[in-house]
Amino acid sequence: MFLHFPEDSLLDVRGARILSPIKRDRWSKEFARWFDWVLEVGEFYDYGRYPVKGVGIWLPYGFKLRRHIVELIRKVLDSTGHEEVLLPLLIPETLLKKESEHIKGFEAEVFWVVRAGMEELDLKLALRPTSETCISYMESFWIKSYKQLPKKYYQIVSIFRYETKATRPMNKINTVNAT
């Protein structure tokens, strides 16, 4: 068993931590606390100290791990005939409203860009809360015949949602790192 809590640590003669295993029932009840501790001690992700709620920072070791996982995901998707695309970060309000049924569950969590410099924009732009709106719109230009189907696209990007509930590192965060 490799599950530990910081207070369960003992120090050896050099001052290094020796971690003692914990019982499964305690770990399952306190998983979130243990997970936060692992992210911090392992130097994977720094969460909760940046002055924007729900935003964390990938540290070098964690980012390397993330990059390897993303590479594995790409290999799997590419091997199944998916094609990688990169869709826009900004979505016009008019497009997002066309998907009103789809966005109903997170409409209140959309980040809006309403100004460029000091000028008010004529059209509100959403920071990508999801990518379905963009892909649906663009496929209407790209696909001209049923013979072009099926099309399988993917992208690995950040999405942005203003989470008003308690957020957890790499679970419920304002910038979800893959879609």
mmCIF file of the C-alpha atoms, coordinates in Angstrom:
data_MODEL
# 
_entry.id   MODEL 
# 
loop_
_atom_site.group_PDB 
_atom_site.id 
_atom_site.type_symbol 
_atom_site.label_atom_id 
_atom_site.label_alt_id 
_atom_site.label_comp_id 
_atom_site.label_asym_id 
_atom_site.label_entity_id 
_atom_site.label_seq_id 
_atom_site.pdbx_PDB_ins_code 
_atom_site.Cartn_x 
_atom_site.Cartn_y 
_atom_site.Cartn_z 
_atom_site.occupancy 
_atom_site.B_iso_or_equiv 
_atom_site.pdbx_formal_charge 
_atom_site.auth_seq_id 
_atom_site.auth_comp_id 
_atom_site.auth_asym_id 
_atom_site.auth_atom_id 
_atom_site.pdbx_PDB_model_num 
ATOM 1   C CA . MET A 1 1   ? 0.000   0.000  0.000   1.00 0.00 ? 1   MET A CA 1 
ATOM 2   C CA . PHE A 1 2   ? 1.457   3.380  -0.995  1.00 0.00 ? 2   PHE A CA 1 
ATOM 3   C CA . LEU A 1 3   ? -1.096  5.706  0.529   1.00 0.00 ? 3   LEU A CA 1 
ATOM 4   C CA . HIS A 1 4   ? 0.203   8.173  3.081   1.00 0.00 ? 4   HIS A CA 1 
ATOM 5   C CA . PHE A 1 5   ? -0.673  11.349 4.943   1.00 0.00 ? 5   PHE A CA 1 
ATOM 6   C CA . PRO A 1 6   ? 1.856   13.993 5.958   1.00 0.00 ? 6   PRO A CA 1 
ATOM 7   C CA . GLU A 1 7   ? 1.193   13.603 9.680   1.00 0.00 ? 7   GLU A CA 1 
ATOM 8   C CA . ASP A 1 8   ? 1.888   9.867  9.345   1.00 0.00 ? 8   ASP A CA 1 
ATOM 9   C CA . SER A 1 9   ? 5.450   10.647 8.280   1.00 0.00 ? 9   SER A CA 1 
ATOM 10  C CA . LEU A 1 10  ? 8.397   9.858  10.458  1.00 0.00 ? 10  LEU A CA 1 
ATOM 11  C CA . LEU A 1 11  ? 11.795  11.502 10.056  1.00 0.00 ? 11  LEU A CA 1 
ATOM 12  C CA . ASP A 1 12  ? 14.964  9.467  9.675   1.00 0.00 ? 12  ASP A CA 1 
ATOM 13  C CA . VAL A 1 13  ? 18.319  10.598 11.105  1.00 0.00 ? 13  VAL A CA 1 
ATOM 14  C CA . ARG A 1 14  ? 18.950  12.848 8.077   1.00 0.00 ? 14  ARG A CA 1 
ATOM 15  C CA . GLY A 1 15  ? 15.568  14.547 8.424   1.00 0.00 ? 15  GLY A CA 1 
ATOM 16  C CA . ALA A 1 16  ? 14.107  12.830 5.345   1.00 0.00 ? 16  ALA A CA 1 
ATOM 17  C CA . ARG A 1 17  ? 10.491  11.727 5.516   1.00 0.00 ? 17  ARG A CA 1 
ATOM 18  C CA . ILE A 1 18  ? 9.715   8.059  5.921   1.00 0.00 ? 18  ILE A CA 1 
ATOM 19  C CA . LEU A 1 19  ? 6.100   7.478  4.977   1.00 0.00 ? 19  LEU A CA 1 
ATOM 20  C CA . SER A 1 20  ? 4.093   4.819  6.731   1.00 0.00 ? 20  SER A CA 1 
ATOM 21  C CA . PRO A 1 21  ? 1.130   3.221  4.941   1.00 0.00 ? 21  PRO A CA 1 
ATOM 22  C CA . ILE A 1 22  ? -2.403  4.057  6.057   1.00 0.00 ? 22  ILE A CA 1 
ATOM 23  C CA . LYS A 1 23  ? -5.469  1.882  6.211   1.00 0.00 ? 23  LYS A CA 1 
ATOM 24  C CA . ARG A 1 24  ? -7.695  1.802  3.138   1.00 0.00 ? 24  ARG A CA 1 
ATOM 25  C CA . ASP A 1 25  ? -10.815 3.007  4.996   1.00 0.00 ? 25  ASP A CA 1 
ATOM 26  C CA . ARG A 1 26  ? -9.087  6.195  6.167   1.00 0.00 ? 26  ARG A CA 1 
ATOM 27  C CA . TRP A 1 27  ? -7.656  6.847  2.706   1.00 0.00 ? 27  TRP A CA 1 
ATOM 28  C CA . SER A 1 28  ? -11.058 6.437  1.035   1.00 0.00 ? 28  SER A CA 1 
ATOM 29  C CA . LYS A 1 29  ? -12.660 8.902  3.478   1.00 0.00 ? 29  LYS A CA 1 
ATOM 30  C CA . GLU A 1 30  ? -9.888  11.490 3.138   1.00 0.00 ? 30  GLU A CA 1 
ATOM 31  C CA . PHE A 1 31  ? -8.899  10.999 -0.491  1.00 0.00 ? 31  PHE A CA 1 
ATOM 32  C CA . ALA A 1 32  ? -9.190  14.687 -1.500  1.00 0.00 ? 32  ALA A CA 1 
ATOM 33  C CA . ARG A 1 33  ? -6.863  15.775 1.292   1.00 0.00 ? 33  ARG A CA 1 
ATOM 34  C CA . TRP A 1 34  ? -4.389  13.018 0.463   1.00 0.00 ? 34  TRP A CA 1 
ATOM 35  C CA . PHE A 1 35  ? -4.531  13.859 -3.271  1.00 0.00 ? 35  PHE A CA 1 
ATOM 36  C CA . ASP A 1 36  ? -3.857  17.573 -2.608  1.00 0.00 ? 36  ASP A CA 1 
ATOM 37  C CA . TRP A 1 37  ? -0.890  16.584 -0.471  1.00 0.00 ? 37  TRP A CA 1 
ATOM 38  C CA . VAL A 1 38  ? 0.517   14.250 -3.164  1.00 0.00 ? 38  VAL A CA 1 
ATOM 39  C CA . LEU A 1 39  ? 0.257   17.009 -5.788  1.00 0.00 ? 39  LEU A CA 1 
ATOM 40  C CA . GLU A 1 40  ? 2.127   19.416 -3.527  1.00 0.00 ? 40  GLU A CA 1 
ATOM 41  C CA . VAL A 1 41  ? 4.830   17.093 -2.200  1.00 0.00 ? 41  VAL A CA 1 
ATOM 42  C CA . GLY A 1 42  ? 5.344   15.486 -5.613  1.00 0.00 ? 42  GLY A CA 1 
ATOM 43  C CA . GLU A 1 43  ? 5.656   18.966 -7.149  1.00 0.00 ? 43  GLU A CA 1 
ATOM 44  C CA . PHE A 1 44  ? 3.097   18.146 -9.849  1.00 0.00 ? 44  PHE A CA 1 
ATOM 45  C CA . TYR A 1 45  ? 0.679   21.035 -9.523  1.00 0.00 ? 45  TYR A CA 1 
ATOM 46  C CA . ASP A 1 46  ? 0.458   24.195 -7.414  1.00 0.00 ? 46  ASP A CA 1 
ATOM 47  C CA . TYR A 1 47  ? -3.179  24.797 -6.599  1.00 0.00 ? 47  TYR A CA 1 
ATOM 48  C CA . GLY A 1 48  ? -4.917  27.395 -4.494  1.00 0.00 ? 48  GLY A CA 1 
ATOM 49  C CA . ARG A 1 49  ? -2.134  29.950 -4.147  1.00 0.00 ? 49  ARG A CA 1 
ATOM 50  C CA . TYR A 1 50  ? -2.618  31.804 -7.444  1.00 0.00 ? 50  TYR A CA 1 
ATOM 51  C CA . PRO A 1 51  ? -4.920  34.802 -6.808  1.00 0.00 ? 51  PRO A CA 1 
ATOM 52  C CA . VAL A 1 52  ? -7.728  33.558 -9.092  1.00 0.00 ? 52  VAL A CA 1 
ATOM 53  C CA . LYS A 1 53  ? -10.104 30.993 -7.593  1.00 0.00 ? 53  LYS A CA 1 
ATOM 54  C CA . GLY A 1 54  ? -9.921  27.587 -9.242  1.00 0.00 ? 54  GLY A CA 1 
ATOM 55  C CA . VAL A 1 55  ? -6.693  28.219 -11.157 1.00 0.00 ? 55  VAL A CA 1 
ATOM 56  C CA . GLY A 1 56  ? -3.601  26.097 -10.659 1.00 0.00 ? 56  GLY A CA 1 
ATOM 57  C CA . ILE A 1 57  ? -0.148  25.960 -12.155 1.00 0.00 ? 57  ILE A CA 1 
ATOM 58  C CA . TRP A 1 58  ? 1.455   22.897 -13.694 1.00 0.00 ? 58  TRP A CA 1 
ATOM 59  C CA . LEU A 1 59  ? 4.946   22.558 -12.270 1.00 0.00 ? 59  LEU A CA 1 
ATOM 60  C CA . PRO A 1 60  ? 7.770   21.131 -14.437 1.00 0.00 ? 60  PRO A CA 1 
ATOM 61  C CA . TYR A 1 61  ? 7.525   17.519 -13.233 1.00 0.00 ? 61  TYR A CA 1 
ATOM 62  C CA . GLY A 1 62  ? 3.727   17.499 -13.390 1.00 0.00 ? 62  GLY A CA 1 
ATOM 63  C CA . PHE A 1 63  ? 3.741   19.134 -16.805 1.00 0.00 ? 63  PHE A CA 1 
ATOM 64  C CA . LYS A 1 64  ? 6.095   16.434 -18.140 1.00 0.00 ? 64  LYS A CA 1 
ATOM 65  C CA . LEU A 1 65  ? 3.705   13.792 -16.820 1.00 0.00 ? 65  LEU A CA 1 
ATOM 66  C CA . ARG A 1 66  ? 0.750   15.643 -18.368 1.00 0.00 ? 66  ARG A CA 1 
ATOM 67  C CA . ARG A 1 67  ? 2.576   15.912 -21.701 1.00 0.00 ? 67  ARG A CA 1 
ATOM 68  C CA . HIS A 1 68  ? 3.229   12.147 -21.745 1.00 0.00 ? 68  HIS A CA 1 
ATOM 69  C CA . ILE A 1 69  ? -0.427  11.417 -20.983 1.00 0.00 ? 69  ILE A CA 1 
ATOM 70  C CA . VAL A 1 70  ? -1.534  13.781 -23.772 1.00 0.00 ? 70  VAL A CA 1 
ATOM 71  C CA . GLU A 1 71  ? 0.873   12.018 -26.175 1.00 0.00 ? 71  GLU A CA 1 
ATOM 72  C CA . LEU A 1 72  ? -0.709  8.662  -25.270 1.00 0.00 ? 72  LEU A CA 1 
ATOM 73  C CA . ILE A 1 73  ? -4.199  10.076 -25.838 1.00 0.00 ? 73  ILE A CA 1 
ATOM 74  C CA . ARG A 1 74  ? -3.119  11.462 -29.230 1.00 0.00 ? 74  ARG A CA 1 
ATOM 75  C CA . LYS A 1 75  ? -1.660  8.087  -30.271 1.00 0.00 ? 75  LYS A CA 1 
ATOM 76  C CA . VAL A 1 76  ? -4.874  6.281  -29.368 1.00 0.00 ? 76  VAL A CA 1 
ATOM 77  C CA . LEU A 1 77  ? -7.131  8.810  -31.112 1.00 0.00 ? 77  LEU A CA 1 
ATOM 78  C CA . ASP A 1 78  ? -4.904  9.008  -34.201 1.00 0.00 ? 78  ASP A CA 1 
ATOM 79  C CA . SER A 1 79  ? -4.869  5.207  -34.431 1.00 0.00 ? 79  SER A CA 1 
ATOM 80  C CA . THR A 1 80  ? -8.683  5.172  -34.537 1.00 0.00 ? 80  THR A CA 1 
ATOM 81  C CA . GLY A 1 81  ? -8.882  7.617  -37.440 1.00 0.00 ? 81  GLY A CA 1 
ATOM 82  C CA . HIS A 1 82  ? -9.504  10.791 -35.464 1.00 0.00 ? 82  HIS A CA 1 
ATOM 83  C CA . GLU A 1 83  ? -7.944  13.998 -36.769 1.00 0.00 ? 83  GLU A CA 1 
ATOM 84  C CA . GLU A 1 84  ? -6.642  16.714 -34.473 1.00 0.00 ? 84  GLU A CA 1 
ATOM 85  C CA . VAL A 1 85  ? -7.914  20.258 -34.969 1.00 0.00 ? 85  VAL A CA 1 
ATOM 86  C CA . LEU A 1 86  ? -7.464  23.516 -33.111 1.00 0.00 ? 86  LEU A CA 1 
ATOM 87  C CA . LEU A 1 87  ? -10.668 25.520 -32.800 1.00 0.00 ? 87  LEU A CA 1 
ATOM 88  C CA . PRO A 1 88  ? -10.934 29.180 -31.740 1.00 0.00 ? 88  PRO A CA 1 
ATOM 89  C CA . LEU A 1 89  ? -10.684 30.235 -28.118 1.00 0.00 ? 89  LEU A CA 1 
ATOM 90  C CA . LEU A 1 90  ? -13.327 32.948 -28.589 1.00 0.00 ? 90  LEU A CA 1 
ATOM 91  C CA . ILE A 1 91  ? -16.920 32.077 -29.449 1.00 0.00 ? 91  ILE A CA 1 
ATOM 92  C CA . PRO A 1 92  ? -19.392 34.789 -30.497 1.00 0.00 ? 92  PRO A CA 1 
ATOM 93  C CA . GLU A 1 93  ? -22.443 35.008 -28.236 1.00 0.00 ? 93  GLU A CA 1 
ATOM 94  C CA . THR A 1 94  ? -24.681 34.459 -31.279 1.00 0.00 ? 94  THR A CA 1 
ATOM 95  C CA . LEU A 1 95  ? -23.109 31.034 -31.913 1.00 0.00 ? 95  LEU A CA 1 
ATOM 96  C CA . LEU A 1 96  ? -23.236 30.018 -28.279 1.00 0.00 ? 96  LEU A CA 1 
ATOM 97  C CA . LYS A 1 97  ? -26.936 30.929 -28.060 1.00 0.00 ? 97  LYS A CA 1 
ATOM 98  C CA . LYS A 1 98  ? -27.675 28.537 -30.946 1.00 0.00 ? 98  LYS A CA 1 
ATOM 99  C CA . GLU A 1 99  ? -26.573 25.782 -28.581 1.00 0.00 ? 99  GLU A CA 1 
ATOM 100 C CA . SER A 1 100 ? -28.745 27.058 -25.719 1.00 0.00 ? 100 SER A CA 1 
ATOM 101 C CA . GLU A 1 101 ? -30.022 23.575 -24.896 1.00 0.00 ? 101 GLU A CA 1 
ATOM 102 C CA . HIS A 1 102 ? -26.470 22.214 -24.743 1.00 0.00 ? 102 HIS A CA 1 
ATOM 103 C CA . ILE A 1 103 ? -25.057 25.007 -22.572 1.00 0.00 ? 103 ILE A CA 1 
ATOM 104 C CA . LYS A 1 104 ? -28.032 25.205 -20.209 1.00 0.00 ? 104 LYS A CA 1 
ATOM 105 C CA . GLY A 1 105 ? -26.121 23.345 -17.485 1.00 0.00 ? 105 GLY A CA 1 
ATOM 106 C CA . PHE A 1 106 ? -23.178 25.743 -17.411 1.00 0.00 ? 106 PHE A CA 1 
ATOM 107 C CA . GLU A 1 107 ? -24.502 29.006 -18.877 1.00 0.00 ? 107 GLU A CA 1 
ATOM 108 C CA . ALA A 1 108 ? -23.850 30.868 -15.616 1.00 0.00 ? 108 ALA A CA 1 
ATOM 109 C CA . GLU A 1 109 ? -20.215 29.699 -15.682 1.00 0.00 ? 109 GLU A CA 1 
ATOM 110 C CA . VAL A 1 110 ? -19.255 31.287 -19.031 1.00 0.00 ? 110 VAL A CA 1 
ATOM 111 C CA . PHE A 1 111 ? -16.454 33.874 -19.044 1.00 0.00 ? 111 PHE A CA 1 
ATOM 112 C CA . TRP A 1 112 ? -17.343 36.789 -21.332 1.00 0.00 ? 112 TRP A CA 1 
ATOM 113 C CA . VAL A 1 113 ? -14.977 39.122 -23.172 1.00 0.00 ? 113 VAL A CA 1 
ATOM 114 C CA . VAL A 1 114 ? -16.806 42.427 -23.589 1.00 0.00 ? 114 VAL A CA 1 
ATOM 115 C CA . ARG A 1 115 ? -13.967 44.875 -24.180 1.00 0.00 ? 115 ARG A CA 1 
ATOM 116 C CA . ALA A 1 116 ? -10.836 45.032 -26.343 1.00 0.00 ? 116 ALA A CA 1 
ATOM 117 C CA . GLY A 1 117 ? -8.452  47.498 -24.772 1.00 0.00 ? 117 GLY A CA 1 
ATOM 118 C CA . MET A 1 118 ? -10.692 50.361 -23.710 1.00 0.00 ? 118 MET A CA 1 
ATOM 119 C CA . GLU A 1 119 ? -13.326 49.833 -26.430 1.00 0.00 ? 119 GLU A CA 1 
ATOM 120 C CA . GLU A 1 120 ? -16.581 48.011 -25.821 1.00 0.00 ? 120 GLU A CA 1 
ATOM 121 C CA . LEU A 1 121 ? -17.107 45.188 -28.312 1.00 0.00 ? 121 LEU A CA 1 
ATOM 122 C CA . ASP A 1 122 ? -20.223 45.139 -30.485 1.00 0.00 ? 122 ASP A CA 1 
ATOM 123 C CA . LEU A 1 123 ? -20.513 41.399 -29.921 1.00 0.00 ? 123 LEU A CA 1 
ATOM 124 C CA . LYS A 1 124 ? -19.873 39.568 -26.646 1.00 0.00 ? 124 LYS A CA 1 
ATOM 125 C CA . LEU A 1 125 ? -17.304 36.787 -26.989 1.00 0.00 ? 125 LEU A CA 1 
ATOM 126 C CA . ALA A 1 126 ? -17.207 33.746 -24.729 1.00 0.00 ? 126 ALA A CA 1 
ATOM 127 C CA . LEU A 1 127 ? -13.962 32.131 -23.665 1.00 0.00 ? 127 LEU A CA 1 
ATOM 128 C CA . ARG A 1 128 ? -14.419 28.565 -24.887 1.00 0.00 ? 128 ARG A CA 1 
ATOM 129 C CA . PRO A 1 129 ? -16.585 26.767 -22.262 1.00 0.00 ? 129 PRO A CA 1 
ATOM 130 C CA . THR A 1 130 ? -16.979 23.844 -24.680 1.00 0.00 ? 130 THR A CA 1 
ATOM 131 C CA . SER A 1 131 ? -16.000 23.205 -28.295 1.00 0.00 ? 131 SER A CA 1 
ATOM 132 C CA . GLU A 1 132 ? -19.180 21.677 -29.718 1.00 0.00 ? 132 GLU A CA 1 
ATOM 133 C CA . THR A 1 133 ? -20.476 25.076 -30.810 1.00 0.00 ? 133 THR A CA 1 
ATOM 134 C CA . CYS A 1 134 ? -17.381 25.798 -32.917 1.00 0.00 ? 134 CYS A CA 1 
ATOM 135 C CA . ILE A 1 135 ? -17.129 22.358 -34.490 1.00 0.00 ? 135 ILE A CA 1 
ATOM 136 C CA . SER A 1 136 ? -20.827 22.231 -35.396 1.00 0.00 ? 136 SER A CA 1 
ATOM 137 C CA . TYR A 1 137 ? -20.641 25.629 -37.038 1.00 0.00 ? 137 TYR A CA 1 
ATOM 138 C CA . MET A 1 138 ? -17.458 24.884 -38.991 1.00 0.00 ? 138 MET A CA 1 
ATOM 139 C CA . GLU A 1 139 ? -18.567 21.424 -40.149 1.00 0.00 ? 139 GLU A CA 1 
ATOM 140 C CA . SER A 1 140 ? -21.402 23.101 -42.022 1.00 0.00 ? 140 SER A CA 1 
ATOM 141 C CA . PHE A 1 141 ? -18.687 24.597 -44.258 1.00 0.00 ? 141 PHE A CA 1 
ATOM 142 C CA . TRP A 1 142 ? -16.384 21.578 -44.393 1.00 0.00 ? 142 TRP A CA 1 
ATOM 143 C CA . ILE A 1 143 ? -18.797 18.696 -45.000 1.00 0.00 ? 143 ILE A CA 1 
ATOM 144 C CA . LYS A 1 144 ? -20.640 18.926 -48.296 1.00 0.00 ? 144 LYS A CA 1 
ATOM 145 C CA . SER A 1 145 ? -21.723 15.320 -48.784 1.00 0.00 ? 145 SER A CA 1 
ATOM 146 C CA . TYR A 1 146 ? -22.641 12.285 -46.722 1.00 0.00 ? 146 TYR A CA 1 
ATOM 147 C CA . LYS A 1 147 ? -19.734 10.580 -48.506 1.00 0.00 ? 147 LYS A CA 1 
ATOM 148 C CA . GLN A 1 148 ? -17.373 12.628 -46.334 1.00 0.00 ? 148 GLN A CA 1 
ATOM 149 C CA . LEU A 1 149 ? -18.850 11.030 -43.217 1.00 0.00 ? 149 LEU A CA 1 
ATOM 150 C CA . PRO A 1 150 ? -18.029 9.912  -40.648 1.00 0.00 ? 150 PRO A CA 1 
ATOM 151 C CA . LYS A 1 151 ? -15.617 12.622 -39.576 1.00 0.00 ? 151 LYS A CA 1 
ATOM 152 C CA . LYS A 1 152 ? -13.836 12.160 -36.275 1.00 0.00 ? 152 LYS A CA 1 
ATOM 153 C CA . TYR A 1 153 ? -12.138 15.214 -34.812 1.00 0.00 ? 153 TYR A CA 1 
ATOM 154 C CA . TYR A 1 154 ? -10.509 15.892 -31.493 1.00 0.00 ? 154 TYR A CA 1 
ATOM 155 C CA . GLN A 1 155 ? -8.640  18.698 -29.814 1.00 0.00 ? 155 GLN A CA 1 
ATOM 156 C CA . ILE A 1 156 ? -6.712  18.905 -26.579 1.00 0.00 ? 156 ILE A CA 1 
ATOM 157 C CA . VAL A 1 157 ? -7.159  22.425 -25.246 1.00 0.00 ? 157 VAL A CA 1 
ATOM 158 C CA . SER A 1 158 ? -8.127  24.386 -22.183 1.00 0.00 ? 158 SER A CA 1 
ATOM 159 C CA . ILE A 1 159 ? -11.766 25.210 -21.668 1.00 0.00 ? 159 ILE A CA 1 
ATOM 160 C CA . PHE A 1 160 ? -12.901 27.933 -19.320 1.00 0.00 ? 160 PHE A CA 1 
ATOM 161 C CA . ARG A 1 161 ? -15.727 27.881 -16.794 1.00 0.00 ? 161 ARG A CA 1 
ATOM 162 C CA . TYR A 1 162 ? -16.298 29.998 -13.735 1.00 0.00 ? 162 TYR A CA 1 
ATOM 163 C CA . GLU A 1 163 ? -16.891 27.343 -11.116 1.00 0.00 ? 163 GLU A CA 1 
ATOM 164 C CA . THR A 1 164 ? -18.772 28.844 -8.206  1.00 0.00 ? 164 THR A CA 1 
ATOM 165 C CA . LYS A 1 165 ? -18.749 25.677 -6.128  1.00 0.00 ? 165 LYS A CA 1 
ATOM 166 C CA . ALA A 1 166 ? -15.743 24.321 -4.264  1.00 0.00 ? 166 ALA A CA 1 
ATOM 167 C CA . THR A 1 167 ? -13.095 23.327 -6.752  1.00 0.00 ? 167 THR A CA 1 
ATOM 168 C CA . ARG A 1 168 ? -10.489 20.572 -6.495  1.00 0.00 ? 168 ARG A CA 1 
ATOM 169 C CA . PRO A 1 169 ? -7.131  20.389 -8.238  1.00 0.00 ? 169 PRO A CA 1 
ATOM 170 C CA . MET A 1 170 ? -7.353  18.659 -11.624 1.00 0.00 ? 170 MET A CA 1 
ATOM 171 C CA . ASN A 1 171 ? -11.016 17.834 -11.051 1.00 0.00 ? 171 ASN A CA 1 
ATOM 172 C CA . LYS A 1 172 ? -13.191 20.941 -10.996 1.00 0.00 ? 172 LYS A CA 1 
ATOM 173 C CA . ILE A 1 173 ? -10.978 23.778 -12.108 1.00 0.00 ? 173 ILE A CA 1 
ATOM 174 C CA . ASN A 1 174 ? -11.612 26.929 -14.115 1.00 0.00 ? 174 ASN A CA 1 
ATOM 175 C CA . THR A 1 175 ? -9.347  25.816 -16.918 1.00 0.00 ? 175 THR A CA 1 
ATOM 176 C CA . VAL A 1 176 ? -10.138 22.243 -17.802 1.00 0.00 ? 176 VAL A CA 1 
ATOM 177 C CA . ASN A 1 177 ? -7.099  21.043 -19.707 1.00 0.00 ? 177 ASN A CA 1 
ATOM 178 C CA . ALA A 1 178 ? -8.490  18.686 -22.302 1.00 0.00 ? 178 ALA A CA 1 
ATOM 179 C CA . THR A 1 179 ? -11.656 18.409 -24.354 1.00 0.00 ? 179 THR A CA 1 
# 
